[in-house]
Amino acid sequence: MNLQIKNLKVKAQEKEILKGVDLVVGAGQVHVVMGPNGSGKSTLANVIAGNPMYTIVDGRLTIDGKNINKLTPDKRAKLGIFLGFQNPIEIPGVSVFNVIRKATSNKQSFSSNKQKAIRNKKTNGQLPVASGSVSAFRQDLLEYAASLKLSPDHISRSFNEGFSGGEKKRNEILQMLALSPKLVILDEIDSGLDVDGLKLVAQAIKKFSTLNPKSSIILITHYARILKYIKADFVHVMADGKIVKSGKQKLASEIEEKGYQFLSV
């Protein structure tokens, strides 16, 4: 998926947060967005995903050439945009399995509707039986969970309720693996993870990239430690609502060594 952001200016409750962000993410690329607290990183993630708390006052967001400025979050999700939250919410009484199953069903339904005319021509109006049983989906989800070292009963638990910080972050990655989105935005997925948890998450992201070579990834982070395990195509530094510097992975190493001050941020 190709994402293009042009002169994006965003406010929340009359306060301007993004002050002219320009960013191009090509299909299959991994981009890292770094920056000090309050620089606008999480706001950028939420705006791409369509969070209604934020108002776009200028600029354009386009996906594969289509302007998505006015699209609601559900429509953006159905296009293939996925946001892994910095602080995942709890949904008591609703299982992990049911949340992810519903999300994948909605995605498949959207895809089916888009291609309905084509399929009708090929099948004389008879739609084929949907592939993939509930039991097969459950087995896939269990395998994804096992790769993240989540217990077999994880998918039966209430969504994020009583989860540790690390479990919540791995649960975000579980959703990513199951949904196979076209644009993945991970907002500080590495925060709160110990070394082993970080390696697991990084391995899962690498696996996802291998299985979905045309999907793009935006990693938002304070630190370069996850880049010990993942190769980034580009690194961007945000400050005061703008991207102030872009470069290759070496830029993240310089920030790790010298901090943001060497950039006069």
Phi and psi restraints in degrees (value plus and minus 20) as a CYANA .aco file:
   2 ASN   PHI    -122.0   -82.0
   2 ASN   PSI     103.8   143.8
   3 LEU   PHI    -133.1   -93.1
   3 LEU   PSI     110.9   150.9
   4 GLN   PHI    -148.4  -108.4
   4 GLN   PSI     106.3   146.3
   5 ILE   PHI    -137.1   -97.1
   5 ILE   PSI     105.4   145.4
   6 LYS   PHI    -144.9  -104.9
   6 LYS   PSI      97.5   137.5
   7 ASN   PHI      27.8    67.8
   7 ASN   PSI      27.0    67.0
   8 LEU   PHI     -96.2   -56.2
   8 LEU   PSI     100.8   140.8
   9 LYS   PHI    -141.3  -101.3
   9 LYS   PSI     108.7   148.7
  10 VAL   PHI    -156.3  -116.3
  10 VAL   PSI     123.1   163.1
  11 LYS   PHI    -149.3  -109.3
  11 LYS   PSI     138.8   178.8
  12 ALA   PHI    -157.9  -117.9
  12 ALA   PSI     105.2   145.2
  13 GLN   PHI      30.6    70.6
  13 GLN   PSI      27.6    67.6
  14 GLU   PHI      50.7    90.7
  14 GLU   PSI     -19.6    20.4
  15 LYS   PHI    -118.8   -78.8
  15 LYS   PSI     105.5   145.5
  16 GLU   PHI     -95.7   -55.7
  16 GLU   PSI     106.5   146.5
  17 ILE   PHI    -131.5   -91.5
  17 ILE   PSI     -71.0   -31.0
  18 LEU   PHI    -117.2   -77.2
  18 LEU   PSI     111.7   151.7
  19 LYS   PHI    -142.9  -102.9
  19 LYS   PSI      15.3    55.3
  20 GLY   PHI      95.8   135.8
  20 GLY   PSI      43.4    83.4
  21 VAL   PHI    -109.4   -69.4
  21 VAL   PSI     111.6   151.6
  22 ASP   PHI    -140.1  -100.1
  22 ASP   PSI     108.7   148.7
  23 LEU   PHI    -178.4  -138.4
  23 LEU   PSI     116.4   156.4
  24 VAL   PHI    -145.8  -105.8
  24 VAL   PSI     103.2   143.2
  25 VAL   PHI    -139.1   -99.1
  25 VAL   PSI      95.6   135.6
  26 GLY   PHI    -103.9   -63.9
  26 GLY   PSI     143.7   183.7
  27 ALA   PHI     -79.5   -39.5
  27 ALA   PSI     111.9   151.9
  28 GLY   PHI      60.6   100.6
  28 GLY   PSI     -17.8    22.2
  29 GLN   PHI    -110.5   -70.5
  29 GLN   PSI     133.5   173.5
  30 VAL   PHI    -133.9   -93.9
  30 VAL   PSI      98.2   138.2
  31 HIS   PHI    -134.9   -94.9
  31 HIS   PSI     117.4   157.4
  32 VAL   PHI    -132.2   -92.2
  32 VAL   PSI     111.3   151.3
  33 VAL   PHI    -134.5   -94.5
  33 VAL   PSI      99.2   139.2
  34 MET   PHI    -138.3   -98.3
  34 MET   PSI     150.8   190.8
  35 GLY   PHI     134.7   174.7
  35 GLY   PSI     139.2   179.2
  36 PRO   PHI     -88.5   -48.5
  36 PRO   PSI     148.5   188.5
  37 ASN   PHI     -76.2   -36.2
  37 ASN   PSI     119.5   159.5
  38 GLY   PHI      59.0    99.0
  38 GLY   PSI      -8.9    31.1
  39 SER   PHI    -102.6   -62.6
  39 SER   PSI     -35.8     4.2
  40 GLY   PHI      91.7   131.7
  40 GLY   PSI     -12.4    27.6
  41 LYS   PHI     -82.6   -42.6
  41 LYS   PSI     -72.6   -32.6
  42 SER   PHI     -87.5   -47.5
  42 SER   PSI     -54.2   -14.2
  43 THR   PHI     -80.8   -40.8
  43 THR   PSI     -64.2   -24.2
  44 LEU   PHI     -78.4   -38.4
  44 LEU   PSI     -65.7   -25.7
  45 ALA   PHI     -79.1   -39.1
  45 ALA   PSI     -66.6   -26.6
  46 ASN   PHI     -87.3   -47.3
  46 ASN   PSI     -55.6   -15.6
  47 VAL   PHI     -88.2   -48.2
  47 VAL   PSI     -60.8   -20.8
  48 ILE   PHI     -81.0   -41.0
  48 ILE   PSI     -59.0   -19.0
  49 ALA   PHI     -97.4   -57.4
  49 ALA   PSI     -34.5     5.5
  50 GLY   PHI      76.1   116.1
  50 GLY   PSI       2.4    42.4
  51 ASN   PHI     -78.1   -38.1
  51 ASN   PSI     100.5   140.5
  52 PRO   PHI     -90.8   -50.8
  52 PRO   PSI     -26.1    13.9
  53 MET   PHI     -87.3   -47.3
  53 MET   PSI     -39.4     0.6
  54 TYR   PHI    -130.4   -90.4
  54 TYR   PSI     124.1   164.1
  55 THR   PHI    -135.6   -95.6
  55 THR   PSI     105.0   145.0
  56 ILE   PHI    -100.7   -60.7
  56 ILE   PSI      99.8   139.8
  57 VAL   PHI    -121.2   -81.2
  57 VAL   PSI     -36.8     3.2
  58 ASP   PHI    -185.0  -145.0
  58 ASP   PSI     138.2   178.2
  59 GLY   PHI      75.8   115.8
  59 GLY   PSI     155.6   195.6
  60 ARG   PHI    -154.4  -114.4
  60 ARG   PSI     122.9   162.9
  61 LEU   PHI    -135.1   -95.1
  61 LEU   PSI     101.9   141.9
  62 THR   PHI    -146.9  -106.9
  62 THR   PSI     120.6   160.6
  63 ILE   PHI    -137.9   -97.9
  63 ILE   PSI      97.6   137.6
  64 ASP   PHI      29.7    69.7
  64 ASP   PSI      20.4    60.4
  65 GLY   PHI      66.0   106.0
  65 GLY   PSI     -25.0    15.0
  66 LYS   PHI    -118.2   -78.2
  66 LYS   PSI     108.8   148.8
  67 ASN   PHI     -91.1   -51.1
  67 ASN   PSI     103.6   143.6
  68 ILE   PHI    -133.3   -93.3
  68 ILE   PSI      -7.5    32.5
  69 ASN   PHI     -69.1   -29.1
  69 ASN   PSI     -59.0   -19.0
  70 LYS   PHI    -122.3   -82.3
  70 LYS   PSI     -15.5    24.5
  71 LEU   PHI     -95.2   -55.2
  71 LEU   PSI     119.4   159.4
  72 THR   PHI     -93.8   -53.8
  72 THR   PSI     141.0   181.0
  73 PRO   PHI     -75.5   -35.5
  73 PRO   PSI     -59.4   -19.4
  74 ASP   PHI     -85.7   -45.7
  74 ASP   PSI     -57.0   -17.0
  75 LYS   PHI     -90.7   -50.7
  75 LYS   PSI     -54.7   -14.7
  76 ARG   PHI     -87.6   -47.6
  76 ARG   PSI     -59.6   -19.6
  77 ALA   PHI     -82.0   -42.0
  77 ALA   PSI     -59.7   -19.7
  78 LYS   PHI     -90.3   -50.3
  78 LYS   PSI     -42.5    -2.5
  79 LEU   PHI     -93.3   -53.3
  79 LEU   PSI     -37.9     2.1
  80 GLY   PHI      95.0   135.0
  80 GLY   PSI      -3.5    36.5
  81 ILE   PHI    -111.5   -71.5
  81 ILE   PSI     107.7   147.7
  82 PHE   PHI    -146.3  -106.3
  82 PHE   PSI     111.2   151.2
  83 LEU   PHI    -134.8   -94.8
  83 LEU   PSI      99.0   139.0
  84 GLY   PHI    -108.6   -68.6
  84 GLY   PSI      97.1   137.1
  85 PHE   PHI     -95.9   -55.9
  85 PHE   PSI     127.9   167.9
  86 GLN   PHI     -86.3   -46.3
  86 GLN   PSI     -61.0   -21.0
  87 ASN   PHI    -147.1  -107.1
  87 ASN   PSI      64.2   104.2
  88 PRO   PHI     -79.1   -39.1
  88 PRO   PSI     120.5   160.5
  89 ILE   PHI    -104.7   -64.7
  89 ILE   PSI     138.4   178.4
  90 GLU   PHI    -117.4   -77.4
  90 GLU   PSI     123.6   163.6
  91 ILE   PHI    -148.0  -108.0
  91 ILE   PSI      66.2   106.2
  92 PRO   PHI     -79.8   -39.8
  92 PRO   PSI     118.9   158.9
  93 GLY   PHI      64.0   104.0
  93 GLY   PSI     -25.4    14.6
  94 VAL   PHI    -138.5   -98.5
  94 VAL   PSI     103.2   143.2
  95 SER   PHI     -94.9   -54.9
  95 SER   PSI     136.2   176.2
  96 VAL   PHI     -75.1   -35.1
  96 VAL   PSI     -64.3   -24.3
  97 PHE   PHI     -77.3   -37.3
  97 PHE   PSI     -68.5   -28.5
  98 ASN   PHI     -86.3   -46.3
  98 ASN   PSI     -57.8   -17.8
  99 VAL   PHI     -83.3   -43.3
  99 VAL   PSI     -68.5   -28.5
 100 ILE   PHI     -91.5   -51.5
 100 ILE   PSI     -58.4   -18.4
 101 ARG   PHI     -81.1   -41.1
 101 ARG   PSI     -63.4   -23.4
 102 LYS   PHI     -83.3   -43.3
 102 LYS   PSI     -61.6   -21.6
 103 ALA   PHI     -83.5   -43.5
 103 ALA   PSI     -63.4   -23.4
 104 THR   PHI     -88.7   -48.7
 104 THR   PSI     -55.7   -15.7
 105 SER   PHI     -83.4   -43.4
 105 SER   PSI     -62.7   -22.7
 106 ASN   PHI     -83.2   -43.2
 106 ASN   PSI     -60.2   -20.2
 107 LYS   PHI     -84.2   -44.2
 107 LYS   PSI     -63.9   -23.9
 108 GLN   PHI     -86.8   -46.8
 108 GLN   PSI     -57.6   -17.6
 109 SER   PHI     -83.5   -43.5
 109 SER   PSI     -62.4   -22.4
 110 PHE   PHI     -82.8   -42.8
 110 PHE   PSI     -65.9   -25.9
 111 SER   PHI     -82.2   -42.2
 111 SER   PSI     -60.1   -20.1
 112 SER   PHI     -83.7   -43.7
 112 SER   PSI     -62.9   -22.9
 113 ASN   PHI     -83.2   -43.2
 113 ASN   PSI     -57.7   -17.7
 114 LYS   PHI     -85.3   -45.3
 114 LYS   PSI     -52.3   -12.3
 115 GLN   PHI    -126.4   -86.4
 115 GLN   PSI      -5.7    34.3
 116 LYS   PHI     -78.9   -38.9
 116 LYS   PSI     -65.7   -25.7
 117 ALA   PHI     -81.6   -41.6
 117 ALA   PSI     -61.2   -21.2
 118 ILE   PHI     -83.7   -43.7
 118 ILE   PSI     -64.8   -24.8
 119 ARG   PHI     -87.2   -47.2
 119 ARG   PSI     -57.5   -17.5
 120 ASN   PHI     -81.4   -41.4
 120 ASN   PSI     -58.3   -18.3
 121 LYS   PHI     -84.5   -44.5
 121 LYS   PSI     -60.5   -20.5
 122 LYS   PHI     -95.5   -55.5
 122 LYS   PSI     -46.4    -6.4
 123 THR   PHI    -136.1   -96.1
 123 THR   PSI      -7.3    32.7
 124 ASN   PHI      34.0    74.0
 124 ASN   PSI      19.2    59.2
 125 GLY   PHI      69.5   109.5
 125 GLY   PSI     -28.0    12.0
 126 GLN   PHI    -113.0   -73.0
 126 GLN   PSI      92.6   132.6
 127 LEU   PHI     -97.3   -57.3
 127 LEU   PSI     117.7   157.7
 128 PRO   PHI     -88.2   -48.2
 128 PRO   PSI     135.5   175.5
 129 VAL   PHI     -85.6   -45.6
 129 VAL   PSI     114.0   154.0
 130 ALA   PHI     -80.2   -40.2
 130 ALA   PSI     115.2   155.2
 131 SER   PHI    -104.3   -64.3
 131 SER   PSI     130.5   170.5
 132 GLY   PHI      72.8   112.8
 132 GLY   PSI      86.0   126.0
 133 SER   PHI    -103.1   -63.1
 133 SER   PSI     147.3   187.3
 134 VAL   PHI     -82.4   -42.4
 134 VAL   PSI     -60.2   -20.2
 135 SER   PHI     -85.5   -45.5
 135 SER   PSI     -57.7   -17.7
 136 ALA   PHI     -86.8   -46.8
 136 ALA   PSI     -59.7   -19.7
 137 PHE   PHI     -83.6   -43.6
 137 PHE   PSI     -62.2   -22.2
 138 ARG   PHI     -80.8   -40.8
 138 ARG   PSI     -61.9   -21.9
 139 GLN   PHI     -84.4   -44.4
 139 GLN   PSI     -62.0   -22.0
 140 ASP   PHI     -80.7   -40.7
 140 ASP   PSI     -63.9   -23.9
 141 LEU   PHI     -84.6   -44.6
 141 LEU   PSI     -58.9   -18.9
 142 LEU   PHI     -83.7   -43.7
 142 LEU   PSI     -58.3   -18.3
 143 GLU   PHI     -87.6   -47.6
 143 GLU   PSI     -61.7   -21.7
 144 TYR   PHI     -81.8   -41.8
 144 TYR   PSI     -63.6   -23.6
 145 ALA   PHI     -81.6   -41.6
 145 ALA   PSI     -62.9   -22.9
 146 ALA   PHI     -82.4   -42.4
 146 ALA   PSI     -57.7   -17.7
 147 SER   PHI     -85.9   -45.9
 147 SER   PSI     -42.4    -2.4
 148 LEU   PHI    -119.0   -79.0
 148 LEU   PSI     -12.2    27.8
 149 LYS   PHI      37.2    77.2
 149 LYS   PSI      20.8    60.8
 150 LEU   PHI    -118.2   -78.2
 150 LEU   PSI     121.1   161.1
 151 SER   PHI     -86.0   -46.0
 151 SER   PSI     136.2   176.2
 152 PRO   PHI     -77.7   -37.7
 152 PRO   PSI     -48.5    -8.5
 153 ASP   PHI    -103.9   -63.9
 153 ASP   PSI     -19.6    20.4
 154 HIS   PHI     -77.5   -37.5
 154 HIS   PSI     -63.5   -23.5
 155 ILE   PHI     -91.8   -51.8
 155 ILE   PSI     -32.4     7.6
 156 SER   PHI    -113.1   -73.1
 156 SER   PSI     -30.8     9.2
 157 ARG   PHI     -96.6   -56.6
 157 ARG   PSI     136.3   176.3
 158 SER   PHI     -82.1   -42.1
 158 SER   PSI     119.2   159.2
 159 PHE   PHI     -77.6   -37.6
 159 PHE   PSI      88.2   128.2
 160 ASN   PHI      47.5    87.5
 160 ASN   PSI     -23.3    16.7
 161 GLU   PHI     -93.1   -53.1
 161 GLU   PSI     102.3   142.3
 162 GLY   PHI      54.5    94.5
 162 GLY   PSI     -11.6    28.4
 163 PHE   PHI     -95.7   -55.7
 163 PHE   PSI     127.1   167.1
 164 SER   PHI     -91.3   -51.3
 164 SER   PSI     148.5   188.5
 165 GLY   PHI     -78.3   -38.3
 165 GLY   PSI     -62.5   -22.5
 166 GLY   PHI     -86.4   -46.4
 166 GLY   PSI     -58.1   -18.1
 167 GLU   PHI     -84.8   -44.8
 167 GLU   PSI     -58.3   -18.3
 168 LYS   PHI     -83.2   -43.2
 168 LYS   PSI     -61.5   -21.5
 169 LYS   PHI     -88.8   -48.8
 169 LYS   PSI     -60.2   -20.2
 170 ARG   PHI     -88.7   -48.7
 170 ARG   PSI     -48.9    -8.9
 171 ASN   PHI     -86.7   -46.7
 171 ASN   PSI     -53.9   -13.9
 172 GLU   PHI     -83.0   -43.0
 172 GLU   PSI     -62.4   -22.4
 173 ILE   PHI     -87.7   -47.7
 173 ILE   PSI     -55.9   -15.9
 174 LEU   PHI     -77.7   -37.7
 174 LEU   PSI     -64.1   -24.1
 175 GLN   PHI     -82.9   -42.9
 175 GLN   PSI     -62.2   -22.2
 176 MET   PHI     -78.5   -38.5
 176 MET   PSI     -66.4   -26.4
 177 LEU   PHI     -83.0   -43.0
 177 LEU   PSI     -60.1   -20.1
 178 ALA   PHI     -93.0   -53.0
 178 ALA   PSI     -55.5   -15.5
 179 LEU   PHI    -106.0   -66.0
 179 LEU   PSI     -43.5    -3.5
 180 SER   PHI      27.8    67.8
 180 SER   PSI      36.8    76.8
 181 PRO   PHI     -88.8   -48.8
 181 PRO   PSI     145.1   185.1
 182 LYS   PHI    -109.5   -69.5
 182 LYS   PSI     -45.5    -5.5
 183 LEU   PHI    -154.2  -114.2
 183 LEU   PSI      96.8   136.8
 184 VAL   PHI    -125.1   -85.1
 184 VAL   PSI     107.3   147.3
 185 ILE   PHI    -139.0   -99.0
 185 ILE   PSI      97.4   137.4
 186 LEU   PHI    -134.1   -94.1
 186 LEU   PSI      90.0   130.0
 187 ASP   PHI    -111.9   -71.9
 187 ASP   PSI      82.0   122.0
 188 GLU   PHI      31.6    71.6
 188 GLU   PSI      29.2    69.2
 189 ILE   PHI     -84.9   -44.9
 189 ILE   PSI     -40.4    -0.4
 190 ASP   PHI    -108.2   -68.2
 190 ASP   PSI     -31.5     8.5
 191 SER   PHI     -91.5   -51.5
 191 SER   PSI     117.1   157.1
 192 GLY   PHI      62.0   102.0
 192 GLY   PSI     -19.4    20.6
 193 LEU   PHI    -114.6   -74.6
 193 LEU   PSI     119.1   159.1
 194 ASP   PHI    -100.5   -60.5
 194 ASP   PSI    -199.1  -159.1
 195 VAL   PHI     -79.5   -39.5
 195 VAL   PSI     -65.1   -25.1
 196 ASP   PHI     -85.6   -45.6
 196 ASP   PSI     -62.1   -22.1
 197 GLY   PHI     -83.6   -43.6
 197 GLY   PSI     -58.4   -18.4
 198 LEU   PHI     -83.5   -43.5
 198 LEU   PSI     -62.2   -22.2
 199 LYS   PHI     -83.7   -43.7
 199 LYS   PSI     -62.6   -22.6
 200 LEU   PHI     -80.2   -40.2
 200 LEU   PSI     -67.1   -27.1
 201 VAL   PHI     -83.9   -43.9
 201 VAL   PSI     -63.9   -23.9
 202 ALA   PHI     -82.8   -42.8
 202 ALA   PSI     -61.7   -21.7
 203 GLN   PHI     -82.6   -42.6
 203 GLN   PSI     -59.6   -19.6
 204 ALA   PHI     -85.9   -45.9
 204 ALA   PSI     -59.6   -19.6
 205 ILE   PHI     -85.2   -45.2
 205 ILE   PSI     -61.4   -21.4
 206 LYS   PHI     -83.9   -43.9
 206 LYS   PSI     -61.4   -21.4
 207 LYS   PHI     -82.5   -42.5
 207 LYS   PSI     -63.1   -23.1
 208 PHE   PHI     -78.6   -38.6
 208 PHE   PSI     -65.0   -25.0
 209 SER   PHI     -82.4   -42.4
 209 SER   PSI     -57.7   -17.7
 210 THR   PHI     -87.1   -47.1
 210 THR   PSI     -62.4   -22.4
 211 LEU   PHI     -96.8   -56.8
 211 LEU   PSI     -42.9    -2.9
 212 ASN   PHI    -148.9  -108.9
 212 ASN   PSI      49.0    89.0
 213 PRO   PHI     -83.0   -43.0
 213 PRO   PSI     -38.3     1.7
 214 LYS   PHI    -116.5   -76.5
 214 LYS   PSI     -24.8    15.2
 215 SER   PHI     -99.3   -59.3
 215 SER   PSI     123.2   163.2
 216 SER   PHI    -123.5   -83.5
 216 SER   PSI     132.4   172.4
 217 ILE   PHI    -151.8  -111.8
 217 ILE   PSI     112.8   152.8
 218 ILE   PHI    -136.2   -96.2
 218 ILE   PSI      96.8   136.8
 219 LEU   PHI    -122.9   -82.9
 219 LEU   PSI     100.2   140.2
 220 ILE   PHI    -123.6   -83.6
 220 ILE   PSI     106.1   146.1
 221 THR   PHI    -175.3  -135.3
 221 THR   PSI     138.6   178.6
 222 HIS   PHI    -108.5   -68.5
 222 HIS   PSI     -47.6    -7.6
 223 TYR   PHI    -142.8  -102.8
 223 TYR   PSI     138.8   178.8
 224 ALA   PHI    -112.5   -72.5
 224 ALA   PSI     -16.5    23.5
 225 ARG   PHI     -83.9   -43.9
 225 ARG   PSI     -52.0   -12.0
 226 ILE   PHI     -88.1   -48.1
 226 ILE   PSI     -41.6    -1.6
 227 LEU   PHI     -97.8   -57.8
 227 LEU   PSI     -21.4    18.6
 228 LYS   PHI     -90.0   -50.0
 228 LYS   PSI     -40.1    -0.1
 229 TYR   PHI    -138.1   -98.1
 229 TYR   PSI     -34.3     5.7
 230 ILE   PHI    -148.0  -108.0
 230 ILE   PSI     114.2   154.2
 231 LYS   PHI    -111.0   -71.0
 231 LYS   PSI     104.7   144.7
 232 ALA   PHI    -116.0   -76.0
 232 ALA   PSI     122.2   162.2
 233 ASP   PHI     -98.3   -58.3
 233 ASP   PSI     -56.9   -16.9
 234 PHE   PHI    -164.9  -124.9
 234 PHE   PSI     127.8   167.8
 235 VAL   PHI    -142.9  -102.9
 235 VAL   PSI     112.7   152.7
 236 HIS   PHI    -143.5  -103.5
 236 HIS   PSI     122.8   162.8
 237 VAL   PHI    -132.7   -92.7
 237 VAL   PSI     106.3   146.3
 238 MET   PHI    -122.9   -82.9
 238 MET   PSI     125.8   165.8
 239 ALA   PHI    -175.7  -135.7
 239 ALA   PSI     114.0   154.0
 240 ASP   PHI      31.1    71.1
 240 ASP   PSI      23.9    63.9
 241 GLY   PHI      59.9    99.9
 241 GLY   PSI      -8.6    31.4
 242 LYS   PHI    -158.1  -118.1
 242 LYS   PSI     138.7   178.7
 243 ILE   PHI    -106.3   -66.3
 243 ILE   PSI      95.7   135.7
 244 VAL   PHI    -120.3   -80.3
 244 VAL   PSI     -36.7     3.3
 245 LYS   PHI    -178.4  -138.4
 245 LYS   PSI     121.6   161.6
 246 SER   PHI    -151.7  -111.7
 246 SER   PSI     130.3   170.3
 247 GLY   PHI    -190.4  -150.4
 247 GLY   PSI    -185.2  -145.2
 248 LYS   PHI    -110.8   -70.8
 248 LYS   PSI    -189.4  -149.4
 249 GLN   PHI     -83.1   -43.1
 249 GLN   PSI     -45.2    -5.2
 250 LYS   PHI     -78.8   -38.8
 250 LYS   PSI     -51.6   -11.6
 251 LEU   PHI     -80.4   -40.4
 251 LEU   PSI     -60.4   -20.4
 252 ALA   PHI     -84.1   -44.1
 252 ALA   PSI     -57.8   -17.8
 253 SER   PHI     -85.8   -45.8
 253 SER   PSI     -58.3   -18.3
 254 GLU   PHI     -85.5   -45.5
 254 GLU   PSI     -59.7   -19.7
 255 ILE   PHI     -85.3   -45.3
 255 ILE   PSI     -62.5   -22.5
 256 GLU   PHI     -79.8   -39.8
 256 GLU   PSI     -56.7   -16.7
 257 GLU   PHI    -102.0   -62.0
 257 GLU   PSI     -60.9   -20.9
 258 LYS   PHI    -131.3   -91.3
 258 LYS   PSI     -32.2     7.8
 259 GLY   PHI      60.2   100.2
 259 GLY   PSI    -199.5  -159.5
 260 TYR   PHI     -99.4   -59.4
 260 TYR   PSI     -35.0     5.0
 261 GLN   PHI     -84.7   -44.7
 261 GLN   PSI     -48.4    -8.4
 262 PHE   PHI     -88.9   -48.9
 262 PHE   PSI     -35.0     5.0
 263 LEU   PHI    -114.4   -74.4
 263 LEU   PSI     -17.5    22.5
 264 SER   PHI      41.3    81.3
 264 SER   PSI      16.1    56.1
